[in-house]
Amino acid sequence: MRALIPLLLALSLVSCADDPTINPVDQSTEQTDQVPDNVPQDVVVEDGLVMENPELDLADCFSGCSNESALFDFAYTQYKGLRGVIDGECHQYTNGYGPDLDIVSIRAPVGTPLEIVIEPAQGSLIDPLLLTHDGARYLNYNDNLGPGQSASRSVIIAPYANELPIHVIVQDARNYFNYNPKQYYDDCSQMLGGDDYAYILRVRRIDWPTEDLGNLSQTLTGRGTIAAPGDVKYFSFTAPGNAQPTVTLNRTGSSDFVLSGSGLKTSGGDLQWTYLLADESNSGSLTIPATRFKACLPSGCDSTATFGFVVLDWEGNGADNYTFDVLVEL
């Protein structure tokens, strides 16, 4: 369960906010060579060419830190990538100094499947690590695509019907694992960063269907595979809006696969994760209880509603033998 502690450590670096301040950017799908005025030219990658400005520093947090500038919205439909740098400066957090991290916001219509990849820029020393965050909670995490690979990857389906953003949090993996939020740091001698810690963030829409398990009367079954690092499998089913379903996941493959999952808030057209659960004892089984599904609006429940849940590996890994069975019961 290597990632359990680091996920908690990151909470001290990024304070949560339900409605973070956003700097909107045009999301037109039309390709253009003209960089809009509200997109920093020094972070845009076009046709493999990087325009850079080492003075640029993206936001470190939503609130409560020294670099609390408006979050940057990346117009992923217009540009092939975004360049950033994990600098080597001391950054002030609630418990003293800490390493640099960058937060980049992405907007997309609800249900849009996105693949997010962070890779080192040419000649960079960074070991990139990414987390995704929906403005209220952490979603998933990945620190490499596999042995000997320094890039990190995540798959996320845009969760908000009102197109609130999801956020990509970029760090150097060594800072992420070595930073201890219970310790007060008065200098940055143990933290990595600098002009040679540049990264490229790439976002693209992919074909990533949700598996429909059907209509729930008593039980439904299914199966799935977390085939690659960063994969997240989405499932849906229909049931009476006031139903109280539970989902049981049973591992059928490698014991390295640590089951993790969340029910979804599907009311109002959202696909929002409610709470990420993990098989902390690595028993091979995980239950998502009825309380983790939100299919009803405050005004009441529909006679038939769509329910949803996600399955992933807790540490963001994946392989052909990361397989599982699904049982949905009333």
Backbone bond lengths (Angstrom), bond angles and torsions (degrees), N, CA, C in turn:
res aa  C-N    CA-C-N  psi(-1)  N-CA   C-N-CA  omega(-1)  CA-C   N-CA-C  phi
1 M - - - 1.468 - - 1.529 109.93 -
2 R 1.308 115.45 50.77 1.453 120.59 -172.11 1.523 113.04 -61.43
3 A 1.331 118.29 -30.95 1.456 119.36 -173.55 1.515 114.01 -86.43
4 L 1.328 118.84 -9.03 1.457 120.28 -177.05 1.521 111.99 -58.44
5 I 1.342 116.72 -50.56 1.459 120.09 -178.00 1.525 111.49 -67.62
6 P 1.356 120.23 -47.19 1.456 118.66 179.75 1.523 113.93 -58.48
7 L 1.333 119.27 -35.55 1.447 119.48 177.43 1.518 111.01 -61.38
8 L 1.326 116.73 -37.89 1.459 119.89 177.51 1.515 110.84 -70.37
9 L 1.317 117.59 -35.98 1.459 120.20 179.27 1.514 110.86 -61.47
10 A 1.318 116.47 -39.34 1.457 119.30 -177.21 1.517 112.11 -65.27
11 L 1.320 117.73 -23.65 1.451 119.93 -179.44 1.522 111.80 -61.20
12 S 1.316 117.38 -29.07 1.456 119.80 -179.46 1.517 111.63 -76.59
13 L 1.337 116.35 -18.78 1.457 119.63 -178.98 1.520 112.45 -88.31
14 V 1.319 117.37 -32.33 1.449 120.75 -174.67 1.516 109.25 -122.40
15 S 1.320 117.51 110.12 1.454 120.98 178.95 1.514 109.52 -79.72
16 C 1.344 117.16 136.11 1.457 121.67 -176.30 1.519 110.27 -79.93
17 A 1.344 114.90 148.70 1.455 121.92 173.55 1.511 107.81 -145.88
18 D 1.350 117.46 138.34 1.457 120.38 -177.55 1.516 112.06 -71.53
19 D 1.339 117.64 -29.50 1.451 120.36 -177.17 1.518 109.34 -139.44
20 P 1.339 118.10 73.91 1.460 120.68 -177.04 1.522 111.61 -64.78
21 T 1.323 115.34 151.02 1.453 120.37 177.59 1.522 109.81 -68.71
22 I 1.324 115.74 130.93 1.451 120.88 -173.95 1.523 109.80 -123.75
23 N 1.314 116.52 144.21 1.443 122.67 173.72 1.528 107.29 -103.53
24 P 1.357 118.78 99.97 1.460 119.73 -171.56 1.518 112.41 -67.75
25 V 1.347 114.83 148.71 1.448 123.04 178.23 1.512 107.75 -131.96
26 D 1.317 117.90 140.60 1.460 122.24 178.62 1.517 110.54 -55.72
27 Q 1.341 116.82 129.81 1.454 121.85 -178.89 1.522 111.65 -103.67
28 S 1.322 119.21 23.28 1.456 121.60 -179.81 1.519 110.74 -57.43
29 T 1.338 115.97 143.62 1.465 120.17 179.18 1.515 112.00 -85.02
30 E 1.334 118.11 -4.87 1.451 120.15 -179.57 1.526 110.43 -69.00
31 Q 1.324 116.61 128.59 1.454 120.97 178.65 1.526 109.33 -76.00
32 T 1.302 117.31 140.77 1.443 121.14 -177.40 1.519 110.11 -149.28
33 D 1.319 116.00 150.90 1.459 120.69 175.03 1.516 111.24 -94.47
34 Q 1.337 116.50 -7.53 1.451 120.94 -178.83 1.525 109.33 -90.66
35 V 1.318 116.63 121.40 1.463 120.72 179.05 1.525 108.99 -82.14
36 P 1.349 118.52 121.14 1.469 119.90 179.12 1.526 111.64 -58.25
37 D 1.340 115.86 155.30 1.460 120.70 -177.22 1.525 112.34 -60.73
38 N 1.352 117.37 -30.72 1.457 118.98 -174.98 1.518 112.99 -92.63
39 V 1.340 117.44 12.36 1.463 121.62 173.17 1.523 107.85 -110.34
40 P 1.340 118.82 117.25 1.476 120.03 179.11 1.524 110.62 -57.74
41 Q 1.319 117.42 119.17 1.459 120.53 -176.78 1.520 111.98 -63.94
42 D 1.321 116.75 -22.65 1.451 119.35 -175.39 1.521 112.54 -79.81
43 V 1.332 119.30 -1.05 1.457 119.46 176.70 1.519 112.30 -119.85
44 V 1.335 117.37 8.80 1.453 119.98 -176.66 1.524 110.13 -96.89
45 V 1.323 115.67 134.34 1.460 122.21 176.48 1.519 107.48 -111.07
46 E 1.319 117.67 119.42 1.451 121.39 177.98 1.533 108.73 -126.83
47 D 1.326 115.25 129.05 1.459 120.99 177.77 1.520 112.04 52.55
48 G 1.318 116.85 36.05 1.447 121.09 177.05 1.521 114.32 81.67
49 L 1.336 118.19 -3.43 1.457 121.21 -179.71 1.526 108.93 -95.53
50 V 1.304 117.15 132.59 1.455 122.32 -176.99 1.526 109.05 -106.38
51 M 1.312 116.23 124.32 1.456 121.41 172.18 1.511 106.82 -100.08
52 E 1.303 118.32 119.58 1.452 119.22 -169.99 1.521 112.37 -129.32
53 N 1.300 114.15 152.77 1.447 122.74 176.18 1.525 106.91 -141.58
54 P 1.319 119.19 106.28 1.460 120.28 -175.19 1.522 113.98 -63.19
55 E 1.344 117.86 -9.98 1.457 120.14 178.94 1.529 111.87 -80.74
56 L 1.345 117.59 -17.42 1.463 119.89 -177.68 1.517 111.02 -67.87
57 D 1.344 117.15 135.07 1.457 121.51 175.74 1.510 108.14 -136.21
58 L 1.319 117.63 117.79 1.450 121.98 178.13 1.525 110.08 -75.76
59 A 1.325 116.32 162.98 1.465 121.52 -175.14 1.523 111.47 -59.18
60 D 1.346 116.62 144.45 1.462 123.46 177.96 1.524 112.31 -94.17
61 C 1.321 118.18 -17.93 1.455 120.08 -172.72 1.513 109.16 -161.67
62 F 1.336 115.90 169.18 1.452 120.67 172.32 1.524 110.45 -80.62
63 S 1.347 116.41 -36.87 1.461 120.84 177.77 1.517 108.95 -163.59
64 G 1.333 116.40 152.46 1.450 120.87 172.12 1.506 115.99 91.93
65 C 1.333 118.82 22.04 1.462 120.05 176.17 1.520 108.94 -139.46
66 S 1.338 116.03 173.67 1.453 120.10 -174.07 1.521 112.40 -71.05
67 N 1.336 118.45 -32.20 1.460 121.16 179.32 1.525 108.46 -105.72
68 E 1.337 115.04 79.78 1.457 122.23 -174.51 1.525 109.37 -108.50
69 S 1.334 116.87 39.51 1.451 121.03 -179.24 1.527 110.05 -68.82
70 A 1.331 116.06 163.95 1.465 120.27 179.23 1.523 109.35 -57.67
71 L 1.318 115.93 138.03 1.452 120.39 -178.96 1.527 110.41 -66.41
72 F 1.318 115.79 145.48 1.456 122.01 -177.08 1.519 110.13 -93.07
73 D 1.335 116.96 123.77 1.454 122.22 176.00 1.523 108.92 -88.48
74 F 1.319 116.55 122.78 1.455 122.03 -179.48 1.527 109.43 -91.30
75 A 1.318 117.72 116.45 1.460 122.59 179.54 1.529 108.79 -78.92
76 Y 1.326 115.29 78.43 1.471 120.10 -171.63 1.522 112.10 -65.72
77 T 1.346 118.60 -21.54 1.452 120.04 -179.99 1.527 112.05 -75.50
78 Q 1.321 117.08 -13.94 1.463 120.35 -177.71 1.525 113.44 -104.43
79 Y 1.316 117.00 -25.90 1.453 119.60 -170.15 1.518 111.33 -127.97
80 K 1.302 115.56 149.79 1.465 121.06 -175.05 1.513 113.13 -80.23
81 G 1.294 117.39 -15.95 1.449 119.48 -179.15 1.507 111.45 -176.92
82 L 1.300 115.69 168.65 1.454 122.50 179.19 1.516 107.88 -133.05
83 R 1.313 115.72 131.07 1.459 120.95 -177.84 1.522 110.07 -101.46
84 G 1.313 115.69 135.00 1.454 121.62 174.32 1.510 110.04 -138.94
85 V 1.326 116.07 173.37 1.464 121.86 -178.81 1.519 108.97 -136.94
86 I 1.319 116.70 131.59 1.466 121.06 168.60 1.520 106.62 -84.81
87 D 1.320 115.94 104.94 1.460 119.19 -172.91 1.526 110.83 -77.75
88 G 1.314 115.53 169.14 1.456 121.16 -178.19 1.508 113.82 -99.20
89 E 1.335 116.87 14.16 1.457 120.46 -177.42 1.526 111.29 -83.95
90 C 1.332 115.97 161.72 1.458 121.21 173.44 1.523 109.10 -77.77
91 H 1.317 115.96 132.74 1.458 121.29 177.89 1.524 108.87 -116.23
92 Q 1.333 115.63 133.94 1.452 120.73 -174.76 1.523 110.53 -85.62
93 Y 1.338 116.41 124.11 1.461 122.30 175.11 1.523 108.66 -121.39
94 T 1.323 116.41 -174.96 1.456 119.87 -174.37 1.521 112.93 -66.02
95 N 1.331 118.01 -22.92 1.468 120.47 -178.61 1.530 111.25 -118.53
96 G 1.319 116.21 37.93 1.455 119.13 178.80 1.508 111.19 104.08
97 Y 1.320 115.13 -157.04 1.451 120.10 -177.02 1.524 111.25 -82.39
98 G 1.331 114.91 154.26 1.450 121.00 177.83 1.508 110.46 -152.76
99 P 1.332 117.01 174.46 1.462 120.96 -177.74 1.526 111.72 -74.96
100 D 1.297 115.86 159.61 1.458 122.02 176.53 1.524 110.02 -68.87
101 L 1.321 115.99 145.64 1.454 123.20 166.02 1.520 107.10 -143.96
102 D 1.318 116.90 159.97 1.458 121.39 -179.16 1.520 109.75 -122.99
103 I 1.328 116.31 138.59 1.461 122.36 175.81 1.523 108.60 -114.46
104 V 1.324 115.74 126.07 1.458 122.52 178.90 1.527 107.61 -123.70
105 S 1.320 117.25 132.60 1.461 122.15 -177.68 1.522 110.82 -100.17
106 I 1.328 115.30 145.17 1.460 122.01 -178.88 1.521 108.24 -132.53
107 R 1.328 116.48 127.83 1.450 121.54 176.68 1.532 109.31 -110.44
108 A 1.328 115.50 140.29 1.455 120.93 175.90 1.517 108.23 -157.30
109 P 1.330 118.67 153.06 1.471 120.10 176.23 1.516 110.84 -58.63
110 V 1.333 116.62 145.29 1.457 121.05 -179.48 1.524 109.97 -54.05
111 G 1.327 116.03 138.70 1.454 121.58 -179.37 1.514 114.29 89.02
112 T 1.327 117.87 -2.45 1.467 120.37 179.40 1.529 110.35 -77.06
113 P 1.338 118.93 119.35 1.466 120.19 178.37 1.530 110.12 -81.27
114 L 1.320 116.23 128.48 1.458 122.11 -176.97 1.526 110.35 -123.09
115 E 1.304 115.75 135.79 1.467 121.44 170.07 1.518 107.52 -104.65
116 I 1.321 116.56 125.49 1.457 123.11 -177.68 1.523 108.12 -114.77
117 V 1.324 117.12 126.44 1.460 121.94 -179.69 1.520 108.84 -130.27
118 I 1.321 116.12 134.58 1.467 121.39 173.18 1.521 107.41 -118.19
119 E 1.328 116.31 126.27 1.452 121.04 -178.92 1.521 109.53 -130.41
120 P 1.325 118.40 153.42 1.465 120.00 176.98 1.525 110.41 -64.66
121 A 1.328 116.41 140.15 1.456 119.50 169.14 1.528 108.87 -66.54
122 Q 1.308 116.45 163.60 1.458 120.14 -177.54 1.531 110.53 -57.67
123 G 1.327 115.70 125.75 1.460 121.58 178.80 1.515 114.63 79.63
124 S 1.330 117.95 3.86 1.461 120.92 -176.62 1.525 111.43 -75.83
125 L 1.331 115.67 150.88 1.461 122.81 176.80 1.521 112.77 -94.73
126 I 1.323 118.21 -0.90 1.464 120.97 -173.31 1.525 111.39 -69.48
127 D 1.326 114.83 144.40 1.462 123.01 167.16 1.515 105.48 -109.84
128 P 1.342 118.84 91.07 1.460 120.14 -167.34 1.522 113.38 -72.55
129 L 1.307 114.83 143.96 1.454 123.45 176.53 1.520 107.08 -134.07
130 L 1.330 116.92 139.20 1.456 119.17 179.01 1.522 111.16 -126.23
131 L 1.323 114.58 147.07 1.456 123.25 167.22 1.518 107.01 -126.69
132 T 1.332 116.55 149.30 1.452 120.14 171.91 1.521 108.77 -110.69
133 H 1.321 115.12 149.34 1.464 122.26 -172.88 1.522 106.98 -144.91
134 D 1.325 118.67 137.84 1.465 120.51 -177.24 1.526 113.32 -99.92
135 G 1.321 117.43 13.22 1.460 121.27 -178.35 1.509 112.76 95.10
136 A 1.343 116.77 -14.64 1.460 121.25 178.37 1.516 111.71 -125.73
137 R 1.345 116.60 -27.94 1.469 119.26 -175.41 1.525 109.58 -157.38
138 Y 1.327 114.37 159.99 1.457 119.78 173.25 1.516 110.06 -73.31
139 L 1.322 116.21 145.53 1.454 122.00 176.77 1.518 109.38 -105.65
140 N 1.322 118.49 -85.30 1.459 118.34 -178.57 1.519 111.80 -130.44
141 Y 1.320 114.35 178.51 1.459 122.73 -166.46 1.526 108.68 -148.24
142 N 1.331 116.72 144.01 1.463 120.24 171.99 1.521 108.58 -154.72
143 D 1.329 116.07 139.16 1.466 118.26 177.92 1.518 113.15 -121.03
144 N 1.334 118.95 -0.01 1.464 120.04 170.48 1.515 110.49 -170.35
145 L 1.320 115.06 156.01 1.454 121.54 178.55 1.517 112.61 -86.44
146 G 1.327 117.07 -5.97 1.458 120.31 179.97 1.515 110.33 152.25
147 P 1.340 116.79 174.27 1.470 120.73 -179.67 1.521 111.66 -54.78
148 G 1.320 114.88 130.41 1.456 120.19 176.65 1.512 114.64 78.76
149 Q 1.337 119.00 2.82 1.457 122.10 179.71 1.524 109.42 -110.60
150 S 1.324 115.88 135.88 1.453 119.65 -175.25 1.527 112.94 -101.00
151 A 1.335 117.96 -4.01 1.458 119.89 179.02 1.527 110.54 -82.83
152 S 1.334 116.89 158.07 1.464 122.16 176.14 1.525 108.50 -125.52
153 R 1.354 116.17 156.42 1.472 120.52 -169.67 1.525 110.28 -147.77
154 S 1.325 115.52 149.42 1.448 121.58 174.74 1.523 108.99 -149.08
155 V 1.335 115.80 145.82 1.456 121.80 172.10 1.521 108.04 -115.44
156 I 1.331 116.65 127.80 1.457 122.44 -178.59 1.526 108.61 -139.65
157 I 1.324 116.79 139.72 1.460 121.25 170.87 1.524 107.96 -98.26
158 A 1.330 116.20 126.97 1.465 121.03 -176.02 1.525 109.99 -53.33
159 P 1.359 118.19 127.46 1.462 120.48 -167.37 1.516 116.93 -95.09
160 Y 1.337 119.02 -12.62 1.462 118.73 -166.36 1.530 112.34 -111.78
161 A 1.344 115.97 127.31 1.458 120.76 177.04 1.523 111.61 -65.27
162 N 1.334 117.41 -27.92 1.469 120.42 178.94 1.527 112.23 -93.65
163 E 1.332 116.33 12.88 1.468 123.46 175.34 1.519 114.08 59.16
164 L 1.338 116.79 31.48 1.463 117.52 164.45 1.526 107.90 -59.31
165 P 1.316 118.24 152.18 1.463 119.37 -173.72 1.523 113.15 -81.09
166 I 1.318 114.39 159.89 1.451 120.42 159.50 1.524 106.55 -100.49
167 H 1.329 116.07 158.45 1.457 120.67 -173.90 1.527 110.07 -121.90
168 V 1.309 115.20 136.55 1.460 121.82 174.82 1.520 107.55 -103.92
169 I 1.318 116.35 124.55 1.459 121.95 -179.57 1.522 107.86 -107.38
170 V 1.312 116.78 119.79 1.459 122.83 -174.79 1.520 109.39 -108.03
171 Q 1.326 116.56 130.92 1.464 122.08 176.69 1.519 109.45 -141.79
172 D 1.319 116.11 163.49 1.458 119.74 165.07 1.525 107.28 -80.65
173 A 1.326 116.85 131.44 1.466 120.85 -173.73 1.522 112.05 -58.55
174 R 1.316 117.21 -35.08 1.470 119.29 -177.82 1.517 111.08 -69.22
175 N 1.328 118.02 -37.86 1.466 120.13 173.16 1.522 110.97 -62.96
176 Y 1.304 115.35 -42.49 1.470 121.17 -176.98 1.522 111.95 -60.82
177 F 1.316 116.69 -43.86 1.454 119.78 -177.66 1.526 112.95 -81.19
178 N 1.318 118.24 -26.62 1.464 120.58 -174.95 1.527 113.75 -91.90
179 Y 1.318 117.34 -20.67 1.464 120.20 -178.80 1.527 109.72 -72.56
180 N 1.315 116.48 130.21 1.467 122.51 -179.12 1.524 108.99 -115.04
181 P 1.349 118.59 110.77 1.461 120.27 -175.77 1.521 113.62 -67.99
182 K 1.346 117.44 -14.12 1.459 120.33 178.70 1.525 112.14 -86.52
183 Q 1.304 115.29 -5.46 1.467 120.01 179.75 1.524 109.09 -105.81
184 Y 1.325 117.19 140.08 1.452 121.16 176.78 1.526 108.50 -90.77
185 Y 1.322 116.48 127.25 1.470 121.67 179.68 1.520 108.95 -108.29
186 D 1.335 116.49 127.15 1.455 119.33 176.60 1.524 112.41 -107.19
187 D 1.338 117.55 5.41 1.455 121.62 172.53 1.527 107.98 -153.14
188 C 1.323 115.73 177.13 1.469 121.03 -175.28 1.525 112.00 -115.26
189 S 1.314 117.09 25.50 1.461 119.77 -174.11 1.524 112.85 -65.77
190 Q 1.348 117.57 -22.46 1.459 120.64 -178.47 1.526 112.94 -96.78
191 M 1.329 116.80 7.23 1.466 120.54 -172.73 1.521 110.80 -114.18
192 L 1.326 114.90 143.48 1.448 121.89 -176.18 1.522 110.64 -98.67
193 G 1.339 115.84 151.48 1.451 121.14 176.78 1.508 110.57 156.79
194 G 1.312 116.45 171.82 1.450 121.94 -179.49 1.521 110.55 143.16
195 D 1.316 116.15 -179.66 1.456 120.67 -177.89 1.523 112.61 -60.52
196 D 1.329 117.54 -22.66 1.462 120.73 179.86 1.530 111.94 -94.71
197 Y 1.341 116.91 22.54 1.471 122.23 174.76 1.537 109.23 -119.69
198 A 1.327 115.68 49.53 1.466 121.47 -179.07 1.529 110.32 -88.06
199 Y 1.314 115.51 152.29 1.461 121.94 179.87 1.526 109.52 -137.91
200 I 1.318 115.88 162.47 1.453 123.04 172.40 1.520 108.16 -119.04
201 L 1.325 116.21 124.68 1.459 122.53 175.06 1.524 108.37 -98.66
202 R 1.324 116.09 124.95 1.468 120.91 179.10 1.527 108.77 -121.19
203 V 1.318 116.51 136.34 1.458 122.68 179.38 1.525 107.72 -132.13
204 R 1.327 116.47 134.18 1.459 119.53 176.67 1.525 109.77 -146.31
205 R 1.327 114.65 151.48 1.464 120.37 174.29 1.529 108.56 -79.62
206 I 1.333 115.80 136.42 1.456 120.33 -178.58 1.527 109.86 -129.46
207 D 1.322 115.84 166.60 1.459 121.94 173.71 1.527 107.61 -84.52
208 W 1.326 116.62 110.02 1.466 121.19 -174.42 1.525 108.81 -143.90
209 P 1.323 117.44 78.49 1.467 119.53 -172.21 1.529 112.77 -70.51
210 T 1.315 114.67 149.00 1.459 121.84 170.28 1.530 108.64 -83.24
211 E 1.336 117.12 135.19 1.458 120.59 179.83 1.524 109.67 -84.64
212 D 1.326 115.50 118.63 1.463 121.80 179.25 1.524 108.76 -88.27
213 L 1.330 116.48 118.01 1.464 121.19 -178.23 1.529 112.56 -85.76
214 G 1.342 117.66 -9.97 1.454 120.53 177.21 1.515 112.77 105.86
215 N 1.344 115.71 -161.55 1.463 122.42 -177.84 1.526 109.57 -95.60
216 L 1.323 116.08 128.95 1.456 121.46 -177.01 1.528 110.46 -89.22
217 S 1.352 115.87 115.06 1.462 120.29 171.23 1.517 109.49 -103.51
218 Q 1.331 116.52 -51.11 1.465 121.95 174.08 1.525 111.36 -129.79
219 T 1.353 116.50 -53.94 1.464 120.45 -179.83 1.528 110.05 -140.98
220 L 1.320 114.77 153.21 1.461 123.66 171.54 1.521 107.81 -136.00
221 T 1.311 117.28 149.79 1.461 121.05 177.60 1.526 109.84 -129.98
222 G 1.316 114.81 157.95 1.453 121.27 176.73 1.508 109.28 -165.46
223 R 1.304 115.66 -177.89 1.462 120.94 177.49 1.519 108.69 -153.27
224 G 1.312 115.39 164.39 1.453 118.90 -179.33 1.515 112.20 -161.79
225 T 1.325 115.14 172.87 1.461 123.00 178.94 1.521 109.41 -138.43
226 I 1.315 116.83 131.44 1.466 121.69 169.83 1.521 105.25 -91.03
227 A 1.318 116.12 88.01 1.460 121.18 -164.51 1.523 114.28 -79.72
228 A 1.326 117.59 -22.08 1.468 119.98 -175.82 1.518 109.43 -143.57
229 P 1.331 118.03 151.69 1.461 120.48 176.98 1.524 111.49 -54.04
230 G 1.317 115.78 135.33 1.454 121.10 -179.95 1.510 114.80 89.47
231 D 1.335 118.16 -6.71 1.460 120.52 -179.82 1.531 111.39 -67.27
232 V 1.321 116.22 144.35 1.457 124.01 170.72 1.524 106.78 -133.66
233 K 1.329 117.26 122.71 1.462 121.54 179.93 1.526 109.73 -95.34
234 Y 1.321 116.02 130.82 1.459 123.11 -179.63 1.525 109.82 -106.44
235 F 1.333 116.38 135.79 1.454 123.27 178.54 1.520 108.86 -128.00
236 S 1.341 115.91 150.64 1.460 121.24 175.22 1.515 109.68 -140.10
237 F 1.321 116.09 158.80 1.455 122.82 172.80 1.522 107.72 -157.94
238 T 1.315 116.45 161.32 1.452 120.94 177.50 1.520 109.84 -108.90
239 A 1.333 114.86 150.85 1.466 122.28 -179.98 1.522 107.30 -164.54
240 P 1.323 118.18 166.71 1.468 118.76 172.64 1.526 110.55 -53.25
241 G 1.334 116.26 142.55 1.451 119.35 -175.07 1.515 114.11 -58.38
242 N 1.338 117.31 -28.70 1.463 120.69 -179.89 1.523 112.84 -94.77
243 A 1.332 117.97 13.09 1.473 121.41 -179.99 1.524 110.66 -66.03
244 Q 1.333 115.14 156.61 1.459 122.15 179.25 1.536 108.85 -122.68
245 P 1.328 117.54 73.03 1.461 119.63 -176.09 1.525 112.07 -80.20
246 T 1.313 116.00 154.50 1.469 122.38 168.65 1.524 107.65 -123.92
247 V 1.316 115.75 148.79 1.460 122.32 178.87 1.526 108.13 -119.90
248 T 1.328 116.29 127.87 1.461 121.42 175.36 1.523 108.99 -112.56
249 L 1.318 115.84 126.64 1.467 122.73 177.51 1.518 108.26 -106.47
250 N 1.317 116.73 131.35 1.463 121.79 178.25 1.519 109.20 -125.17
251 R 1.315 115.32 123.02 1.463 121.10 179.23 1.520 109.64 -68.59
252 T 1.332 117.38 134.69 1.465 121.85 178.46 1.525 112.72 -120.11
253 G 1.334 116.88 2.20 1.458 120.54 -177.70 1.512 112.43 -126.65
254 S 1.311 116.45 -135.28 1.458 123.51 -172.43 1.524 112.58 -59.56
255 S 1.334 115.64 139.37 1.466 120.52 175.63 1.520 111.74 -71.92
256 D 1.335 117.81 -10.26 1.462 120.43 174.12 1.524 111.74 -71.57
257 F 1.304 116.58 -18.55 1.465 122.57 -179.65 1.529 109.11 -78.42
258 V 1.333 116.24 112.20 1.465 121.77 178.49 1.524 107.84 -98.98
259 L 1.328 115.71 106.47 1.457 120.89 -176.27 1.524 111.59 -58.15
260 S 1.311 115.23 136.71 1.455 121.73 175.32 1.516 107.58 -146.63
261 G 1.317 117.23 149.30 1.456 119.49 -179.02 1.509 112.68 -168.53
262 S 1.315 115.04 168.04 1.461 121.57 179.01 1.514 108.70 -148.50
263 G 1.343 116.34 140.83 1.448 119.68 165.17 1.516 109.62 -71.70
264 L 1.320 116.17 165.44 1.456 120.86 -178.24 1.527 110.83 -116.90
265 K 1.323 115.17 146.89 1.461 121.89 165.93 1.523 105.97 -85.16
266 T 1.324 116.88 107.30 1.459 121.74 -177.57 1.516 112.58 -105.33
267 S 1.318 118.24 -5.50 1.466 120.53 178.72 1.526 109.80 -65.52
268 G 1.319 115.70 147.08 1.453 120.25 179.27 1.504 114.24 70.83
269 G 1.333 116.86 12.73 1.458 120.30 179.50 1.511 114.75 84.99
270 D 1.339 117.93 4.54 1.469 120.73 179.66 1.527 111.45 -77.94
271 L 1.328 114.70 165.00 1.468 123.40 171.62 1.528 108.01 -133.45
272 Q 1.316 115.83 49.51 1.460 122.49 -171.32 1.527 111.23 -89.19
273 W 1.327 116.93 131.60 1.455 121.44 176.16 1.534 108.50 -65.11
274 T 1.333 117.06 141.41 1.461 119.88 179.57 1.522 112.50 -95.27
275 Y 1.331 117.20 -47.96 1.465 120.02 -179.47 1.528 107.67 -165.49
276 L 1.329 116.47 125.24 1.460 120.73 -176.64 1.525 110.28 -82.35
277 L 1.327 116.09 117.84 1.459 123.40 179.23 1.520 109.40 -101.87
278 A 1.334 116.61 156.00 1.460 120.91 178.72 1.518 110.26 -141.27
279 D 1.318 115.76 149.73 1.465 122.84 173.53 1.530 107.40 -80.17
280 E 1.329 115.83 79.07 1.463 120.62 -171.00 1.527 112.90 -64.95
281 S 1.311 118.12 -26.71 1.470 120.58 178.50 1.516 111.87 -88.92
282 N 1.330 116.63 -0.63 1.473 122.40 -177.92 1.533 111.19 53.31
283 S 1.338 115.52 44.66 1.461 121.80 -179.78 1.525 112.25 -78.39
284 G 1.335 116.49 -18.44 1.455 120.32 -176.97 1.510 113.51 95.09
285 S 1.336 117.41 5.45 1.459 121.00 -179.81 1.526 109.75 -139.74
286 L 1.333 116.27 144.51 1.460 121.75 179.80 1.522 108.75 -146.79
287 T 1.322 116.59 134.34 1.461 121.86 177.58 1.521 110.27 -111.56
288 I 1.324 115.85 130.87 1.460 121.90 171.04 1.522 106.34 -99.65
289 P 1.335 118.61 109.82 1.469 120.95 -173.71 1.525 112.47 -75.07
290 A 1.319 115.17 166.03 1.467 121.25 -178.12 1.523 112.05 -59.19
291 T 1.322 117.38 -29.28 1.466 120.46 -177.87 1.520 112.80 -67.28
292 R 1.328 117.37 -13.44 1.464 120.93 -178.13 1.523 113.10 -93.09
293 F 1.332 117.26 5.19 1.458 121.93 176.14 1.519 108.94 -109.72
294 K 1.336 116.18 135.05 1.470 121.21 -179.10 1.528 107.74 -129.55
295 A 1.346 115.87 90.78 1.460 120.61 -176.79 1.520 113.17 -106.99
296 C 1.315 117.65 -3.68 1.477 121.92 -176.13 1.525 110.74 -111.13
297 L 1.316 115.66 141.61 1.454 121.33 170.47 1.527 109.72 -79.29
298 P 1.335 118.35 161.17 1.476 119.67 177.38 1.527 112.86 -56.94
299 S 1.343 115.81 -27.12 1.461 119.46 -179.21 1.521 112.92 -75.89
300 G 1.338 117.29 -12.85 1.453 119.54 178.76 1.515 112.20 141.17
301 C 1.337 115.31 -178.97 1.465 121.99 -175.94 1.521 110.32 -108.89
302 D 1.321 115.95 142.24 1.454 120.38 172.65 1.521 109.95 -75.91
303 S 1.323 115.70 158.92 1.460 119.17 178.96 1.524 111.28 -62.91
304 T 1.323 117.01 -35.76 1.462 122.23 174.48 1.519 108.36 -131.17
305 A 1.314 116.53 133.70 1.464 121.34 -177.75 1.517 110.09 -134.95
306 T 1.321 115.47 159.41 1.463 121.77 174.59 1.520 109.24 -95.68
307 F 1.320 115.31 128.75 1.458 122.73 175.40 1.530 107.98 -108.80
308 G 1.339 116.31 156.71 1.451 118.86 179.35 1.518 112.41 -151.00
309 F 1.329 115.57 158.63 1.461 120.98 175.10 1.518 108.93 -154.39
310 V 1.333 115.12 163.34 1.464 121.91 179.72 1.520 109.38 -123.26
311 V 1.331 115.86 153.13 1.457 123.07 176.22 1.522 108.09 -132.44
312 L 1.321 116.48 137.91 1.456 122.39 179.38 1.514 109.50 -156.88
313 D 1.317 116.27 171.63 1.461 121.45 172.21 1.521 108.41 -87.40
314 W 1.313 116.68 135.28 1.473 121.22 -175.57 1.517 112.27 -58.01
315 E 1.327 117.69 -34.65 1.457 120.30 -177.77 1.521 112.34 -94.52
316 G 1.319 117.07 7.37 1.457 120.21 177.24 1.507 114.10 78.71
317 N 1.339 118.15 13.78 1.453 120.86 -179.56 1.524 110.60 -88.81
318 G 1.317 115.64 176.42 1.451 120.97 177.93 1.514 110.44 -172.43
319 A 1.335 116.09 151.32 1.469 122.66 178.33 1.526 107.57 -167.12
320 D 1.333 116.23 168.23 1.459 120.32 -178.39 1.521 112.78 -60.82
321 N 1.350 117.35 -24.62 1.468 119.53 -179.70 1.530 113.03 -99.26
322 Y 1.320 117.36 16.52 1.473 121.54 172.34 1.534 107.08 -90.06
323 T 1.322 115.76 73.00 1.454 121.50 -172.73 1.531 111.08 -109.89
324 F 1.344 115.58 157.04 1.458 119.93 -177.65 1.522 109.95 -155.49
325 D 1.341 114.92 156.11 1.449 123.07 171.96 1.530 109.10 -106.84
326 V 1.325 114.88 153.33 1.468 122.03 -178.81 1.521 108.99 -122.87
327 L 1.325 116.69 133.90 1.456 122.98 172.52 1.523 108.37 -128.88
328 V 1.344 116.58 121.54 1.467 122.68 177.95 1.525 106.84 -110.03
329 E 1.320 116.16 129.43 1.470 120.68 -177.37 1.521 110.44 -135.66
330 L 1.330 114.18 151.87 1.458 120.34 170.71 1.523 109.69 -91.62
